[in-house]
């Protein structure tokens, strides 16, 4: 038998079971837990934000207490234990390589093989007298319930989509209402997911815009420091607008944008933003280096916006792996083509006019 480390920060004690000592965890999230979740939202240490797989005790469960199954992505683990405040349950954590429930089910790490292996290695059959385990509904794509029953003897019961509905689900005798089975994607949830896409985009955008800044600044240096600086800031503003369009505005406006593909939604926002950017420069009487520069931004901003919007498919609730692959096959060539032509036209507007 293998058991998780008792020295993990969220472990507050231990419980003796027929198979050994099981870590006991708290349903209260500390400041460290919340800071860790905030950092993970920004992509900081995201792939290492995990807990050790194995069996845990929340409260003081006994041999008749329900068994909840989750991923070893710590934010998933934290949401589960926090939602079950006041309940005595066993929590079986699978090794999903630090990936959340839904994504790991799609990738296969939250699957039948890992679940049955973890049931055996934790000695669960000797810890509880019943033969039922409760899985998140979103894990269903990766789990064959009949195979789990055949191999381990445990019956799979799918709980509600949201962890916050678990207390009602448990009190109702493992029965979910129709509302518990529907996954919505409201504005608040979309906004929460923006930082994980925005932060990497800003890091890449900073490098790209800095290169364009240097080129524009050095090329106009002979016309005076102030004019050169104003001219060099234009590509920086354009790249920031493109990033904001694809990584922020598109997720916020997602349900109301035309088209089904995320890349097309992002492209529409990028086109609108590039038009506003053009008229903003005209209103400020910013010197525009011929029509080539204008055309360049009309290509580059939508291309970047569409690419970043397409990245958001991994955070959405209504995309599939096959659909994403299909979209990438036709969208990426357009994005790369428009972006490449845009860069060439912008360079041409700097050097040849």
C-alpha positions as CSV (number, residue, x, y, z in Angstrom):
1,X,0.0,0.0,0.0
2,X,1.1,3.6,-0.7
3,X,0.0,6.7,1.1
4,X,0.4,10.4,0.6
5,X,3.0,12.4,2.6
6,X,1.8,13.6,5.9
7,X,4.0,16.7,5.7
8,X,2.0,18.4,3.0
9,X,1.0,21.9,4.1
10,X,-2.8,21.2,4.0
11,X,-2.5,18.1,6.1
12,X,-3.7,18.7,9.7
13,X,-3.5,15.2,11.1
14,X,-3.9,11.6,10.3
15,X,-6.5,8.7,10.7
16,X,-5.6,5.1,11.4
17,X,-7.3,2.7,9.0
18,X,-7.1,-1.1,8.5
19,X,-4.4,-0.5,5.8
20,X,-2.4,2.2,7.5
21,X,-2.3,5.9,8.4
22,X,-4.2,8.2,6.0
23,X,-3.6,12.0,5.9
24,X,-6.4,14.1,7.3
25,X,-7.0,17.4,5.5
26,X,-8.8,20.6,6.4
27,X,-11.7,22.1,4.5
28,X,-10.4,25.5,5.4
29,X,-8.2,27.2,2.7
30,X,-5.3,29.1,4.1
31,X,-3.7,32.3,2.7
32,X,-1.0,30.1,1.2
33,X,-3.6,28.0,-0.6
34,X,-5.3,31.1,-2.0
35,X,-2.0,32.7,-3.1
36,X,-1.0,29.4,-4.8
37,X,-4.3,29.4,-6.7
38,X,-3.8,33.0,-7.7
39,X,-0.3,32.3,-9.0
40,X,-1.7,29.2,-10.9
41,X,-4.3,31.4,-12.6
42,X,-1.4,33.5,-13.9
43,X,0.4,30.4,-15.1
44,X,3.1,30.7,-12.5
45,X,4.3,27.2,-11.4
46,X,1.1,26.0,-13.0
47,X,2.3,22.5,-13.9
48,X,3.8,21.9,-10.5
49,X,0.7,23.0,-8.5
50,X,-0.4,19.5,-7.4
51,X,-0.9,17.2,-4.4
52,X,0.4,13.7,-4.0
53,X,-2.0,11.1,-5.3
54,X,-3.6,8.6,-2.9
55,X,-6.3,8.5,-0.2
56,X,-7.1,11.4,2.1
57,X,-9.6,11.9,5.0
58,X,-11.7,15.0,5.3
59,X,-13.3,15.3,8.7
60,X,-13.5,12.0,10.5
61,X,-14.8,9.5,8.0
62,X,-15.5,5.8,8.8
63,X,-16.0,2.6,6.9
64,X,-19.4,3.8,5.7
65,X,-18.4,7.3,4.6
66,X,-18.6,8.2,0.9
67,X,-15.6,8.2,-1.3
68,X,-15.0,11.2,-3.6
69,X,-12.5,11.0,-6.5
70,X,-10.6,14.0,-7.9
71,X,-7.5,15.0,-9.8
72,X,-4.2,15.9,-8.2
73,X,-4.3,19.5,-9.6
74,X,-4.3,21.3,-6.3
75,X,-7.0,23.8,-7.3
76,X,-9.4,20.9,-8.1
77,X,-8.5,19.3,-4.7
78,X,-9.0,22.6,-2.9
79,X,-12.4,23.3,-4.5
80,X,-13.5,19.8,-3.4
81,X,-12.4,19.9,0.2
82,X,-13.7,23.5,0.7
83,X,-17.1,22.5,-0.8
84,X,-17.4,19.6,1.7
85,X,-17.1,21.6,4.9
86,X,-18.8,19.8,7.7
87,X,-18.9,16.4,5.9
88,X,-16.9,13.3,6.7
89,X,-15.6,11.8,3.5
90,X,-12.7,10.0,1.9
91,X,-11.0,11.7,-1.0
92,X,-9.2,9.5,-3.5
93,X,-6.8,11.6,-5.6
94,X,-5.7,10.3,-8.9
95,X,-2.3,11.0,-10.6
96,X,-3.4,13.3,-13.4
97,X,0.0,14.9,-13.8
98,X,-1.3,18.2,-12.2
99,X,-4.1,18.5,-14.8
100,X,-7.7,19.4,-13.8
101,X,-10.5,16.9,-14.0
102,X,-12.0,17.8,-17.3
103,X,-8.8,18.2,-19.2
104,X,-7.2,15.1,-17.7
105,X,-10.3,13.1,-18.6
106,X,-9.8,14.2,-22.2
107,X,-6.1,13.5,-22.2
108,X,-6.6,10.1,-20.6
109,X,-4.8,10.6,-17.3
110,X,-8.1,10.7,-15.4
111,X,-9.1,7.4,-16.8
112,X,-10.2,3.8,-16.1
113,X,-6.6,2.5,-15.7
114,X,-5.4,5.1,-13.2
115,X,-8.7,4.9,-11.2
116,X,-8.6,1.2,-10.8
117,X,-4.9,1.3,-10.0
118,X,-5.4,3.9,-7.4
119,X,-8.3,2.0,-5.8
120,X,-6.0,-1.0,-5.4
121,X,-2.8,0.9,-4.2
122,X,-4.8,2.8,-1.6
123,X,-6.4,-0.3,-0.2
124,X,-9.8,1.3,-0.5
125,X,-11.7,-2.0,-0.4
126,X,-10.4,-2.6,3.2
127,X,-11.0,1.0,4.3
128,X,-14.8,1.1,3.4
129,X,-17.4,-1.6,3.6
130,X,-19.5,-0.2,0.7
131,X,-18.5,-0.4,-3.0
132,X,-19.4,3.0,-4.4
133,X,-17.2,5.8,-5.5
134,X,-18.3,9.3,-6.5
135,X,-16.6,10.9,-9.6
136,X,-17.0,14.4,-11.0
137,X,-19.4,14.3,-14.0
138,X,-16.8,16.0,-16.1
139,X,-14.5,12.9,-15.7
140,X,-16.9,10.7,-17.6
141,X,-15.1,11.0,-21.0
142,X,-12.1,9.3,-19.6
143,X,-13.7,6.6,-17.4
144,X,-15.5,3.4,-18.5
145,X,-17.7,2.8,-15.4
146,X,-18.5,-0.8,-16.3
147,X,-14.8,-1.6,-16.6
148,X,-14.1,0.0,-13.2
149,X,-16.9,-2.2,-11.7
150,X,-15.5,-5.3,-13.3
151,X,-11.9,-4.7,-12.3
152,X,-12.2,-3.2,-8.8
153,X,-15.7,-4.1,-7.7
154,X,-16.6,-0.5,-7.1
155,X,-19.6,1.1,-8.7
156,X,-19.1,4.5,-10.3
157,X,-21.6,7.2,-9.4
158,X,-21.2,10.5,-11.2
159,X,-21.7,13.5,-9.0
160,X,-22.7,17.1,-10.0
161,X,-20.6,19.2,-12.3
162,X,-19.9,21.8,-9.6
163,X,-18.2,21.0,-6.4
164,X,-20.4,23.5,-4.5
165,X,-23.5,21.2,-5.3
166,X,-21.9,18.2,-3.6
167,X,-23.5,18.8,-0.1
168,X,-27.0,18.8,-1.6
169,X,-26.1,15.8,-3.7
170,X,-24.9,13.8,-0.7
171,X,-27.8,14.8,1.5
172,X,-30.2,13.7,-1.3
173,X,-28.8,10.2,-1.4
174,X,-26.5,10.7,-4.4
175,X,-29.2,12.2,-6.6
176,X,-28.5,15.2,-8.8
177,X,-31.0,17.7,-10.0
178,X,-31.2,18.6,-13.7
179,X,-29.5,21.9,-13.0
180,X,-26.5,20.0,-11.5
181,X,-25.9,18.3,-14.8
182,X,-25.7,21.4,-17.0
183,X,-22.4,23.2,-17.5
184,X,-22.8,26.9,-18.1
185,X,-20.0,29.3,-19.0
186,X,-21.1,32.7,-17.6
187,X,-19.1,35.9,-17.8
188,X,-17.6,35.6,-14.3
189,X,-16.1,32.2,-15.2
190,X,-14.7,33.4,-18.5
191,X,-13.1,36.4,-16.8
192,X,-11.4,34.2,-14.2
193,X,-9.8,32.2,-17.0
194,X,-8.4,35.2,-18.9
195,X,-5.1,35.6,-16.9
196,X,-3.9,32.1,-17.8
197,X,-4.0,33.0,-21.5
198,X,-3.1,36.7,-21.1
199,X,0.1,36.4,-19.1
200,X,2.0,34.2,-21.7
201,X,0.7,36.3,-24.5
202,X,2.0,39.5,-22.8
203,X,5.5,37.9,-22.4
204,X,5.6,36.9,-26.1
205,X,4.1,40.2,-27.1
206,X,6.7,42.2,-25.1
207,X,9.6,40.5,-27.0
208,X,7.9,41.0,-30.4
209,X,6.9,44.6,-29.8
210,X,10.3,45.5,-28.4
211,X,12.0,44.3,-31.6
212,X,9.5,46.4,-33.7
213,X,10.1,49.3,-31.3
214,X,13.9,49.2,-31.8
215,X,13.5,49.0,-35.6
216,X,11.1,52.0,-35.7
217,X,13.0,54.1,-33.3
218,X,16.4,53.6,-34.9
219,X,15.0,54.2,-38.4
220,X,13.5,57.6,-37.3
221,X,16.4,58.6,-35.0
222,X,17.7,61.1,-37.5
223,X,14.3,63.0,-37.4
224,X,14.6,63.9,-33.8
225,X,14.3,62.0,-30.5
226,X,10.7,62.9,-29.8
227,X,9.5,62.0,-33.3
228,X,11.4,58.8,-33.2
229,X,9.9,57.8,-29.9
230,X,6.4,58.6,-30.9
231,X,6.8,56.6,-34.1
232,X,8.4,53.6,-32.2
233,X,5.5,53.5,-29.7
234,X,3.0,52.8,-32.5
235,X,3.9,49.1,-33.0
236,X,3.9,48.6,-29.2
237,X,0.4,50.0,-29.0
238,X,-0.7,47.9,-31.9
239,X,0.6,44.6,-30.4
240,X,-1.0,45.4,-27.0
241,X,-4.3,46.1,-28.7
242,X,-4.1,42.8,-30.6
243,X,-3.3,40.9,-27.4
244,X,-6.2,42.7,-25.5
245,X,-8.5,41.9,-28.4
246,X,-7.8,38.2,-28.5
247,X,-7.0,37.3,-24.9
248,X,-9.5,39.7,-23.1
249,X,-12.2,41.0,-25.3
250,X,-12.9,37.8,-27.1
251,X,-13.5,35.7,-24.0
252,X,-15.7,38.5,-22.5
253,X,-17.8,38.8,-25.6
254,X,-17.7,35.2,-26.6
255,X,-21.4,34.3,-26.7
256,X,-22.3,37.4,-28.8
257,X,-19.5,37.2,-31.4
258,X,-20.4,35.9,-34.9
259,X,-19.2,32.4,-36.0
260,X,-18.7,29.2,-34.1
261,X,-14.9,28.9,-34.4
262,X,-12.9,30.8,-31.8
263,X,-10.4,32.0,-34.3
264,X,-13.1,33.7,-36.4
265,X,-14.6,35.3,-33.2
266,X,-11.1,36.6,-32.4
267,X,-10.6,37.8,-36.0
268,X,-13.8,39.9,-35.9
269,X,-12.7,41.6,-32.7
270,X,-9.3,42.1,-34.2
271,X,-10.7,43.7,-37.3
272,X,-12.9,46.1,-35.2
273,X,-9.9,46.9,-33.0
274,X,-7.6,47.6,-36.0
275,X,-10.3,50.0,-37.4
276,X,-10.5,51.9,-34.1
277,X,-6.7,51.9,-33.9
278,X,-6.5,53.5,-37.3
279,X,-9.0,56.2,-36.6
280,X,-7.4,56.8,-33.2
281,X,-4.1,57.6,-34.9
282,X,-5.8,59.9,-37.4
283,X,-7.6,61.7,-34.6
284,X,-4.3,62.3,-32.8
285,X,-2.7,63.3,-36.1
286,X,-0.1,60.6,-35.7
287,X,2.1,60.5,-38.8
288,X,1.2,57.3,-40.8
289,X,3.9,56.0,-43.0
290,X,1.9,55.5,-46.2
291,X,-0.8,53.0,-46.9
292,X,1.5,50.0,-46.4
293,X,1.7,50.6,-42.6
294,X,-2.1,50.9,-42.3
295,X,-2.6,47.6,-44.3
296,X,0.1,46.0,-42.2
297,X,-1.9,46.6,-38.9
298,X,-5.2,45.6,-40.6
299,X,-3.5,42.2,-41.1
300,X,-1.4,41.8,-38.0
301,X,-3.9,42.8,-35.3
302,X,-6.7,40.4,-36.5
303,X,-4.1,37.6,-37.0
304,X,-2.7,37.9,-33.5
305,X,-6.2,38.3,-32.0
306,X,-7.5,35.3,-33.9
307,X,-4.6,33.1,-32.7
308,X,-5.0,34.1,-29.1
309,X,-8.7,33.6,-29.2
310,X,-8.2,30.1,-30.6
311,X,-5.9,29.3,-27.6
312,X,-9.0,29.9,-25.4
313,X,-10.6,26.7,-26.7
314,X,-8.6,24.9,-24.0
315,X,-10.4,26.9,-21.3
316,X,-13.9,26.8,-22.7
317,X,-16.8,24.4,-21.9
318,X,-18.0,23.6,-25.4
319,X,-15.1,22.6,-27.5
320,X,-13.8,19.1,-28.4
321,X,-10.3,17.8,-29.2
322,X,-11.4,16.9,-32.8
323,X,-13.1,20.2,-33.3
324,X,-10.0,22.1,-32.1
325,X,-7.7,20.1,-34.5
326,X,-10.1,20.7,-37.4
327,X,-10.1,24.5,-36.7
328,X,-6.3,24.6,-36.4
329,X,-5.9,23.0,-39.8
330,X,-7.7,25.8,-41.6
331,X,-7.2,28.7,-39.2
332,X,-3.4,28.5,-38.6
333,X,-2.4,28.9,-42.3
334,X,-4.5,32.1,-42.5
335,X,-3.1,33.5,-39.2
336,X,0.5,32.7,-40.2
337,X,-0.1,34.1,-43.7
338,X,-1.7,37.3,-42.6
339,X,0.8,37.8,-39.8
340,X,3.8,37.2,-42.1
341,X,2.4,39.6,-44.8
342,X,1.7,42.2,-42.2
343,X,5.2,42.1,-40.8
344,X,6.7,42.4,-44.4
345,X,4.4,45.3,-45.2
346,X,5.3,47.1,-41.9
347,X,9.0,46.6,-42.6
348,X,8.5,47.9,-46.1
349,X,6.7,51.0,-44.8
350,X,9.7,51.7,-42.6
351,X,12.5,51.1,-45.0
352,X,11.2,51.9,-48.5
353,X,8.9,54.9,-48.1
